[in-house]
Structure formats: C-alpha cells, structure tokens
C-alpha cells in the first residue's frame, strides 16, 4: 500500500509511505536543479580534460564534457550556450551538465536534439518493448527522439501523443526565449517536487493521499482518495520518528541481523551482518535467508536516505552461485519501486555487490541539516 503524505505550512513537505514505512522525504522548497535548462556562459575551456566549466548562476561553475554527439559547435570562453543539469552540485563539485536537452513527462522523455527511440529498462517483455518502439517511431516520424517510460505501457496512445505535443511546445518556447535571455539564467525549470512525485508514482499506484490542507486535498482528489488530518500529521503517521532513524549508522533487521551504512567521498558502503541471527537450517541456507531479507531493507534505506552514485554492498559470503543469482534478483525486485534510476551491476570477484543510483537531490542527512539550520 502506497500513501503520499503532504504537510503544508510555511513550506510544503512530502513523505512517501509504503506499507506504513517511510521510503522518501521531500521538502518542496529544497533547491532542486536537476533537469533544469539554463542559458549558461562558458568560463573556462579545458582541452586536456575535454571539458568546459560553465556559469549557470550557481555557487560553483558546472562541469560540461565536450565529448557529446557530433555536430555541436566547439566551445569558446564567454560563449552563451544552452545546457541542462544532469546531476546537481554536490560537495566540492559543481553541477554535471549536458548540451543534449531532454524534457521529462509522465509517459515519455523528449530528446529534441536526437532521433533515437528507446524504451525504459523497467519494461522487460520483448513484445512490449517492440510495440512501444513502433509507437515512438510513429509519433516522431524520425524528427526527434523519445524514451518511452514504464508508464507508457498502460497509457492510451492519444494520451502519449498529447504529452509529446506538450513537450514539443515547451521545447519551442525554450528555443524562442534563448536568443534574448540574459546569461546565466533559467530557461526551463523542472517539475515541482509534488508534481514529480505524483507523476512518477501514479503508474505504480497511489492508494491514499493524506494532507492537512483542504485546498490541496480538493485539488488532488482525482489522483487518489484523500484524507484530511491536523497540522501534526507527521507525528500521527510516525514520519518524524522514522526520519530520525534514517540517520542511524546501524539498522536492525527483524531476524536479528543488521546493516551498517558508511558514506564516504567516492561511494557508500553497506555491510550486512548476521549479528544476533542464527537461523534454523544449515549454514548456507541461513546466509541466503539473511541476505534476501537484507535486500528489502537496503532498498528502503537507500531510497529514504537518497543515497546516490556508487553503492557497494558487502553481503554475507555465499558459496553457491545460484544463491548469488537469487540475491541479485531480489535486489532488483526490491528496487523496482524506486522512481530514481538504479542499476544493480552484480557481484565483483571479491563477492561485493556493485550498484549505481542517479543523484537527483541532496541526501536525507543534507536535507535535515539544512532544515535544522533554518529553524
């Protein structure tokens, strides 16, 4: 059961609950620039790095690789260019930029500067992939590119076509504004946090919306059944308690095992431990059961903490290759509900699970630290 809890006040805060457990926390006023389109100014060109640094109006200049598709003009210092944020600024690093613009809708991603038709990796059945590719080709006529999102599989063709037209109109508006815009400036802002949450989760199912705002509840009544609560909404749902636990280094599993989360500069390491778990069967079956249980909690904690980049998981060693395959399948299944692009790459020669997750906003720790600083 998936519920969207929205607390309105001086700012808006969104919590996503699945089976009564918190999996995402998103302040609406959180500075989010991922997917925003800017008119930037080239500050430095670094031929040795095959990259440029572009001023987009943020504290740190954005990093723009120059090895993108052919046909783009060479960069010069002082040049005004249109760029899109692929990864937000983080730590000492500025935003990661691209000149290949991509506009996001509920059913498709529009790539107006390419002609490629692709299908979301979340759609596994080959017949569905072929059907959606044919639909994409029919819509574009080879004039621009599309990525058919998982939500497009159940959507009516007319709805998909209508959304593509809306995105094309947005792109034309961006192109019309760019020649007279001041650099640096925002040409296109991404979806609001609430719109993004609703659009991303609606295809997966939203069972209930809980809010303390009658006006918002009325506006969202068409999305899912709405329940109104008092201003202490997050205390009623135990969201505040679960938020504080989302910062714990050690997380206990129901079986008695535990997970240890250690974020560092280059990656996040997750260690799975047997701790108090002894099992009731032979050793390898006990290890498999604990690793399978850990998969669900790892997926929830990664989403809740909004961990991104490289994530290394030290599962308890398994002797059977078949058991490793079962663990990877379970990990992929548990991350299927994640609306952020996540790729489980598999086991290394040392028996560690490698995975990557796209950075789309600050971590939970950064979010709560910023929230506390403004109180």
C-alpha positions as CSV (number, residue, x, y, z in Angstrom):
1,X,0.0,0.0,0.0
2,X,1.5,3.3,-1.1
3,X,0.5,6.6,0.5
4,X,1.6,10.2,-0.2
5,X,1.6,12.4,3.0
6,X,1.8,16.1,2.4
7,X,2.2,18.6,5.2
8,X,1.5,22.2,4.3
9,X,2.7,25.3,6.3
10,X,5.3,27.9,5.6
11,X,6.7,25.3,3.3
12,X,5.5,22.0,1.9
13,X,6.9,18.7,2.9
14,X,6.1,15.4,1.2
15,X,6.5,11.9,2.6
16,X,6.1,8.6,0.7
17,X,4.9,5.7,2.8
18,X,4.8,2.1,1.6
19,X,3.1,-0.5,3.9
20,X,3.3,2.0,6.8
21,X,7.1,2.6,6.4
22,X,8.7,5.8,5.2
23,X,10.6,5.5,1.9
24,X,11.0,9.1,0.8
25,X,11.0,12.5,2.3
26,X,11.0,15.6,0.1
27,X,10.7,19.2,1.1
28,X,9.1,21.2,-1.7
29,X,11.3,24.2,-1.2
30,X,14.5,22.1,-1.4
31,X,16.8,23.7,-4.0
32,X,16.5,21.3,-6.9
33,X,18.1,22.0,-10.3
34,X,18.3,18.5,-11.8
35,X,16.8,18.6,-15.4
36,X,16.5,22.4,-15.4
37,X,17.6,24.0,-18.6
38,X,19.9,27.1,-18.4
39,X,21.4,29.6,-20.7
40,X,25.0,29.5,-19.4
41,X,28.2,31.3,-20.0
42,X,31.4,29.4,-20.7
43,X,34.0,30.4,-18.1
44,X,36.9,28.1,-19.0
45,X,37.6,25.5,-21.7
46,X,40.0,22.7,-20.6
47,X,41.2,20.8,-23.8
48,X,43.2,18.4,-21.7
49,X,40.1,17.3,-19.8
50,X,37.9,17.5,-22.9
51,X,35.5,19.6,-20.8
52,X,34.4,23.1,-20.0
53,X,33.2,25.0,-16.9
54,X,30.0,26.9,-17.4
55,X,28.5,29.6,-15.2
56,X,24.8,28.8,-14.7
57,X,24.3,31.2,-11.8
58,X,25.1,28.7,-9.0
59,X,27.9,29.0,-6.5
60,X,30.2,26.6,-8.4
61,X,30.5,26.5,-12.2
62,X,29.0,23.4,-13.8
63,X,31.1,20.7,-15.5
64,X,30.4,20.2,-19.2
65,X,32.0,17.3,-21.0
66,X,32.8,18.1,-24.7
67,X,32.7,14.6,-25.9
68,X,29.0,14.5,-26.8
69,X,27.2,13.8,-30.0
70,X,28.9,15.2,-33.2
71,X,27.6,18.3,-34.8
72,X,27.7,20.5,-31.7
73,X,29.8,23.7,-32.1
74,X,33.1,24.0,-30.4
75,X,33.1,26.0,-27.2
76,X,34.9,29.3,-26.5
77,X,35.3,31.3,-23.4
78,X,32.5,33.8,-23.0
79,X,30.2,31.9,-25.3
80,X,26.5,31.6,-24.3
81,X,25.2,28.1,-24.6
82,X,22.1,26.1,-23.6
83,X,22.8,23.4,-21.1
84,X,20.8,21.0,-18.9
85,X,21.7,19.8,-15.4
86,X,22.1,16.0,-15.3
87,X,23.5,15.9,-11.7
88,X,23.1,18.5,-9.1
89,X,26.1,20.2,-7.5
90,X,27.4,18.2,-4.6
91,X,30.2,18.8,-2.1
92,X,33.1,20.4,-3.9
93,X,31.7,19.5,-7.3
94,X,29.6,21.8,-9.4
95,X,26.6,20.5,-11.4
96,X,27.2,18.0,-14.2
97,X,25.9,19.5,-17.4
98,X,24.9,18.3,-20.9
99,X,24.2,20.1,-24.2
100,X,21.8,17.3,-25.2
101,X,18.4,18.6,-23.8
102,X,15.9,16.1,-22.5
103,X,12.4,17.1,-21.3
104,X,10.5,14.8,-18.9
105,X,6.8,13.9,-19.0
106,X,4.8,11.2,-17.3
107,X,4.9,8.8,-20.3
108,X,7.9,9.9,-22.3
109,X,11.2,11.7,-22.3
110,X,11.6,14.0,-25.2
111,X,15.1,14.4,-26.8
112,X,14.6,17.1,-29.4
113,X,18.2,17.1,-30.4
114,X,18.4,13.4,-31.3
115,X,16.4,10.9,-33.4
116,X,16.8,7.8,-31.2
117,X,13.8,5.9,-30.0
118,X,14.4,3.9,-26.7
119,X,12.3,2.1,-24.1
120,X,12.7,2.1,-20.3
121,X,14.8,-0.8,-19.0
122,X,12.0,-1.3,-16.5
123,X,9.9,-2.8,-19.3
124,X,11.3,-6.3,-19.7
125,X,8.9,-8.1,-22.0
126,X,10.3,-8.0,-25.6
127,X,6.8,-7.8,-27.2
128,X,6.0,-4.7,-25.1
129,X,9.4,-3.1,-26.0
130,X,8.7,-3.7,-29.7
131,X,5.2,-2.2,-29.5
132,X,6.4,0.9,-27.7
133,X,9.3,1.4,-30.1
134,X,6.9,1.3,-33.0
135,X,4.6,3.8,-31.3
136,X,7.6,6.1,-30.7
137,X,8.6,5.9,-34.4
138,X,5.1,6.6,-35.5
139,X,4.8,9.7,-33.3
140,X,8.2,11.2,-34.1
141,X,8.4,10.4,-37.8
142,X,12.2,10.5,-37.4
143,X,12.3,14.2,-36.5
144,X,13.3,13.9,-32.8
145,X,14.0,11.3,-30.1
146,X,11.8,9.7,-27.4
147,X,12.4,7.4,-24.5
148,X,9.2,5.5,-23.7
149,X,8.8,5.4,-19.9
150,X,7.3,2.5,-18.0
151,X,4.1,4.4,-17.5
152,X,3.6,4.5,-21.3
153,X,3.0,0.7,-21.3
154,X,-0.5,1.1,-19.8
155,X,-1.3,4.6,-21.3
156,X,-3.7,5.3,-24.2
157,X,-2.0,6.2,-27.4
158,X,-3.8,9.5,-27.6
159,X,-2.6,10.5,-24.1
160,X,1.0,9.7,-25.1
161,X,0.7,11.7,-28.3
162,X,-0.8,14.6,-26.4
163,X,2.0,14.6,-23.9
164,X,4.6,14.6,-26.7
165,X,3.0,17.6,-28.2
166,X,3.0,19.5,-24.9
167,X,6.7,18.7,-24.5
168,X,7.4,19.9,-28.1
169,X,5.6,23.1,-27.3
170,X,7.8,23.5,-24.2
171,X,10.9,23.0,-26.3
172,X,9.8,25.6,-28.8
173,X,9.2,28.0,-26.0
174,X,12.8,27.4,-24.7
175,X,14.3,27.9,-28.1
176,X,12.3,31.1,-28.6
177,X,13.4,32.5,-25.2
178,X,17.1,31.7,-25.5
179,X,18.3,34.3,-28.0
180,X,17.1,37.3,-25.9
181,X,17.8,35.8,-22.4
182,X,20.5,37.0,-20.0
183,X,23.3,34.6,-19.3
184,X,23.3,32.9,-16.8
185,X,19.5,32.4,-16.4
186,X,16.9,29.6,-16.2
187,X,15.2,28.8,-19.5
188,X,13.1,26.0,-18.1
189,X,12.5,24.9,-14.5
190,X,11.9,21.3,-13.7
191,X,8.6,19.9,-12.4
192,X,7.7,20.9,-8.8
193,X,8.5,18.2,-6.3
194,X,4.9,17.3,-5.7
195,X,4.2,17.1,-9.5
196,X,7.2,14.8,-9.9
197,X,6.2,12.5,-7.1
198,X,2.6,12.2,-8.3
199,X,3.6,11.7,-12.0
200,X,6.3,9.1,-11.1
201,X,4.2,7.1,-8.6
202,X,0.8,7.3,-10.3
203,X,1.6,4.4,-12.8
204,X,2.9,2.3,-9.8
205,X,-0.3,3.0,-7.9
206,X,-1.2,5.6,-5.1
207,X,-3.7,4.2,-2.6
208,X,-4.2,7.3,-0.5
209,X,-3.2,10.9,-0.1
210,X,-3.0,12.3,3.4
211,X,-2.7,16.1,3.9
212,X,-3.5,18.9,6.4
213,X,-4.6,21.2,3.6
214,X,-8.3,21.1,2.5
215,X,-7.5,23.1,-0.7
216,X,-4.7,20.7,-1.7
217,X,-6.9,17.7,-0.9
218,X,-9.6,19.0,-3.2
219,X,-7.1,19.6,-6.0
220,X,-5.7,16.1,-5.7
221,X,-9.0,14.2,-5.2
222,X,-8.8,12.9,-8.8
223,X,-5.4,11.2,-8.1
224,X,-6.4,9.1,-5.2
225,X,-8.7,9.0,-2.1
226,X,-7.8,12.0,0.2
227,X,-7.8,12.0,4.0
228,X,-7.6,15.3,5.9
229,X,-5.7,15.5,9.1
230,X,-4.5,18.1,11.6
231,X,-1.2,20.0,11.4
232,X,0.5,17.3,13.5
233,X,0.1,15.0,10.5
234,X,3.7,13.7,10.5
235,X,3.5,12.8,14.2
236,X,0.3,10.8,13.6
237,X,2.0,8.8,10.8
238,X,5.2,8.3,12.8
239,X,7.0,10.0,10.0
240,X,9.1,12.2,12.3
241,X,10.3,9.2,14.2
242,X,11.2,7.3,11.1
243,X,13.0,10.3,9.7
244,X,15.4,10.5,12.7
245,X,16.1,6.8,12.4
246,X,17.0,7.4,8.8
247,X,20.3,8.9,10.0
248,X,21.3,5.9,12.1
249,X,24.5,4.1,11.0
250,X,23.2,0.7,12.1
251,X,19.8,-0.6,11.1
252,X,18.4,-3.8,12.7
253,X,16.6,-6.4,10.7
254,X,13.6,-8.3,12.1
255,X,15.6,-11.6,12.1
256,X,18.3,-10.1,14.4
257,X,20.8,-9.3,11.6
258,X,21.8,-5.7,10.9
259,X,23.0,-3.3,8.2
260,X,25.8,-0.8,8.6
261,X,25.8,2.3,6.3
262,X,29.1,4.1,5.8
263,X,29.0,7.0,3.3
264,X,32.4,8.3,2.1
265,X,33.6,10.7,-0.6
266,X,33.6,8.3,-3.5
267,X,30.9,5.8,-2.6
268,X,28.6,4.4,0.1
269,X,29.4,1.1,1.6
270,X,26.7,-1.1,3.1
271,X,27.7,-4.1,5.3
272,X,25.4,-7.0,6.0
273,X,26.0,-8.7,9.4
274,X,24.5,-11.8,11.0
275,X,24.7,-10.2,14.4
276,X,22.0,-12.0,16.5
277,X,20.6,-14.0,13.6
278,X,21.5,-17.8,13.9
279,X,18.8,-19.3,11.6
280,X,17.2,-22.7,11.9
281,X,18.7,-24.5,9.0
282,X,22.1,-25.3,7.6
283,X,24.7,-22.5,7.3
284,X,24.4,-21.7,3.6
285,X,20.6,-21.6,3.8
286,X,20.8,-19.3,6.9
287,X,23.1,-17.0,5.0
288,X,20.8,-16.9,1.9
289,X,17.8,-16.1,4.1
290,X,19.5,-13.2,5.8
291,X,20.9,-11.8,2.5
292,X,17.4,-12.0,1.0
293,X,15.9,-10.2,4.0
294,X,18.6,-7.5,3.8
295,X,17.7,-6.7,0.2
296,X,14.3,-5.2,1.1
297,X,15.7,-3.1,3.9
298,X,18.7,-1.9,1.8
299,X,16.3,-0.7,-1.0
300,X,14.2,1.1,1.6
301,X,17.1,2.8,3.3
302,X,18.8,3.8,0.0
303,X,15.5,5.5,-1.1
304,X,14.9,7.1,2.3
305,X,18.5,8.3,2.7
306,X,18.5,9.2,-1.0
307,X,22.0,7.7,-1.5
308,X,23.4,8.0,-4.9
309,X,26.5,7.4,-7.0
310,X,28.4,4.2,-6.4
311,X,27.0,1.9,-3.7
312,X,28.9,-1.2,-2.6
313,X,27.1,-3.9,-0.6
314,X,29.1,-6.5,1.4
315,X,26.6,-9.3,1.5
316,X,27.5,-12.3,3.7
317,X,29.6,-14.7,1.7
318,X,27.7,-17.3,-0.3
319,X,29.3,-20.5,-1.6
320,X,26.6,-21.3,-4.2
321,X,26.4,-19.2,-7.5
322,X,22.7,-20.0,-7.6
323,X,22.3,-18.2,-4.2
324,X,24.0,-15.1,-5.6
325,X,21.6,-15.1,-8.6
326,X,18.7,-15.2,-6.1
327,X,20.0,-12.3,-4.1
328,X,20.6,-10.2,-7.3
329,X,17.1,-11.0,-8.5
330,X,15.6,-10.0,-5.1
331,X,17.6,-6.8,-5.0
332,X,16.4,-5.8,-8.5
333,X,12.8,-6.6,-7.4
334,X,13.1,-4.5,-4.3
335,X,14.4,-1.5,-6.2
336,X,11.7,-1.8,-8.9
337,X,9.6,0.7,-6.8
338,X,12.3,3.3,-6.9
339,X,11.5,6.2,-9.1
340,X,15.2,7.1,-9.4
341,X,17.2,5.3,-12.0
342,X,19.1,2.5,-10.2
343,X,21.3,-0.2,-11.8
344,X,22.4,-3.3,-10.0
345,X,25.6,-4.3,-11.7
346,X,26.2,-7.6,-10.0
347,X,28.9,-9.3,-7.8
348,X,32.6,-8.4,-8.1
349,X,35.4,-11.0,-7.9
350,X,35.6,-10.2,-4.2
351,X,32.0,-11.0,-3.6
352,X,30.8,-7.4,-3.3
353,X,27.6,-6.2,-5.0
354,X,28.1,-3.1,-7.2
355,X,25.2,-0.8,-7.9
356,X,24.7,2.8,-9.0
357,X,21.9,5.3,-8.4
358,X,21.4,8.6,-10.1
359,X,21.8,11.7,-8.0
360,X,18.6,13.8,-8.2
361,X,18.6,15.9,-5.0
362,X,20.5,16.2,-1.6
363,X,20.7,13.2,0.7
364,X,18.4,12.9,3.7
365,X,21.3,13.9,6.0
366,X,21.9,17.1,4.0
367,X,18.2,17.8,3.8
368,X,17.6,17.5,7.6
369,X,20.8,19.5,8.3
370,X,19.6,22.3,6.0
371,X,16.1,22.2,7.6
372,X,17.6,22.4,11.1
373,X,19.7,25.4,10.1
374,X,16.7,27.4,9.0
375,X,14.6,26.7,12.2
